[in-house]
Amino acid sequence: MLLGTKLSFSTAYHPQTDGLAERMIQTLEDMIRRCCAWVLELKDSDGFTYDWCTLIPALELAYKTFIHASTGKTPEMLEKGWNPKLPVDTLKRDLVDINPTASRFKLFLDKVRHHENQIMNYAFEYAKQKWDKSHQTPEFKVGYLILVSTLKFNNIKGPKKLKYSFSGPFIIKAIHGTNAVQVELSGELENRHPTFPVSLVKHCTSSDKELFYLRNETPLKVPPLDPSEEKKVVKVLKKERLREKNEREYLVRYKNPQHEDEWIVENKITGSQKFLRRFRHEKRPIPQ
């Protein structure tokens, strides 16, 4: 917290929380790809073609000294507090042309640096467009109709290659944060876990009444949440004795994974005798 960090929760099907590293890797891959494609045309005045491997250090230096739009500073400035002095900064432009080789080398450096800056701009713009195109966060609310992806379902009847990509429609029963939704499943998916990450669901649009006037659609209703299911105890984990109150307190786990484990007294546990018997049986020492 002192360093300004924050937790970024994800689901098992969507473990993408380190977006900074993912974006940087995509940018570097696109930079190297463009550099390899352009370096075939890079020749000096003598007609010598440079290998793309020899330009990797220059490409790395260009990335570290490039001003990023998100921070307004270069990575070198943020990491070390100063920008390195580049060879092009020390070249004098008003000197007399004495050595033709030095002049050609200066023109070559200017050409490489100019193209590397173009590569950086193209790479950032390409990564931004590709990310924004496929990562538009949809808005889900309770009562919306959605389709659930069958990508992770291996027990659906019929050939695997001919199964539908999405199943439904199903109605959203509850929202768990911003990464998961709980739906009311039916049919052959009725026995599956009803909570899915948002990456595996999409909105279900209704049919056009003018084009499909013979199609009858039965409206779905949001089933009410059962209060008893909202905080239903499924297991007792630990126990403690409260000396001042002379009673026992138990650490219980709820059926809904949204609720954390909680310490409660025995008389507040629904069906406590069943869970306590199971808890005592598990803690009973095994005879040698």
Secondary structure, 3 states (H helix, E strand, C coil): CCCCCCCCCCECCECCCCHHHHHHHHHHHHHHHHHHHHHCCCECCCCCECCHHHHHHHHHHHHHCCCCCCCCCCHHHHHHCCCCCCHHHHCCCCCCCCCHHHHHHHHHHHHHHHHHHHHHHHHHHHHHHHHHHHCCCCCCCCCCEEEEECCCCCCCCCCCCCCCCEEEEEEEEEEECCCEEEEECCHHHCCCCCEEEHHHEEECCCCCCCCCCCCCCCCCCCCCCCHHHHCCEEEEEEEEEECCCCEEEEEEEECCCCCCCEEEEHHHCCCHHHHHHHHHHHHCCCCC
